[in-house]
Amino acid sequence: MSFNYDFTVKDVSDAYDGAVGILWEVLMGEHIHVGGEKETNRLAEKLGIKENSYVLDVCSALGGPARYLAKHYKAKVLGIDITETMLKKAIERTAAAGLTDRIEYRRGNALDLPVKSNLMDTVWGQDAWCYVTSKPRLISEVVRVCKRGGKIGFTDWILGETSISNKSEADFLFEFMIFPNLETIQGYINLLKINRCKVIEVEDLQKDFASHMKMYLQKVHDLKDTIIKNFGEDMYKIAQAGVNAWAQAAQDGKVSRGLWIAEKI
């Protein structure tokens, strides 16, 4: 069963301009994706990132992965994000890290990337494309800007193998995360193939995802006083209920996380 909700790019941007972006950084760190630096490094190794690889990070948020790739792999990175607060912080932190010579940020929509065609050695994404309203258009844009023979590698939150049969459960899960829709493992494979890509590797990371969601739920409990002090009791209750619902859905296999590596042919 597929689910579609009327969340726009403005809804997501407004949320991440405010408390939502701060809260997820508190829970996940500045990489704002499952697994933090460890998962960034894992994806970089799979993609063969090397010195002066030109990497496009689509939905680059605070720039944590961009700085990691520039610092540890000497890559050149272009980060694209729609949220002004995320971009401002990314630029400030990149300057503080002394990496402005290797990283550029641009404000833009993932469905109309401000990047010339056939330019990037690698196109990259981590746990953020779930916010994009049209996955077919997203993958078309990602492939457009990638060089022939270049790599596309990303992780994302997806629907699991067990169906969400209760509409009220789906409504709560999607509305808490502001997700307009979610793909599946096979759905992303199909979109990559339709767009002239050879799919090299696919992983269903459901067990790891469930483990991390359980960890984030515990962190919400551990940081209760801090969250209430900085964001108010209502925000704590919302965070606790939302992360709990996602942790349970992940445990039940209703939601998951995947990894895809492909080559533009």
BELBELZI-V45220 format. One line per field, one symbol per residue. ss: DSSP state (@ for helix, = for strand, . for the rest). burial: b if it has 9 or more other C-alpha atoms within 8 Angstrom, else e. A space follows every 10 residues. Layout:
ss=???
burial=???
This chain:
ss=........@@ @@@@@@@.@@ @@@@@@@@.. .....@@@@@ @@@@@@@... ...=====.. ...@@@@@@@ @@@..===== =..@@@@@@@ @@@@@@.... ..=====.=. .=.......= ======..@@ @...@@@@@@ @@@@@===== =========. ......@@@@ @@@@@@@... ....@@@@@@ @@@@..==== ====.@@@@@ @@@@@@@@@@ @@.@@@@@@@ @.@@@@@@@@ @@@@@@@@@@ @...====== ====.
burial=eeeeeebebe bbbbbbbebb bbebbebbbb bbbbbbbebb eebbeebebe eebbbbbbbb bbbbbbbbbb bebbbbbbbb bbbbebbebb bebbbeeebe ebbbbbbbbb bebeeeebbb bbbbbbbbbb bbbebeebbb bbbbbbbeeb bbbbbbbbbb eeebeeeeeb ebbbeeebbb bbbbbeebbe bbbebebbbe ebebbbeebb ebbbebbebb eeebeebbee bbbebbeebb ebbbbbbbbb bebbbbbbbb bbbbe
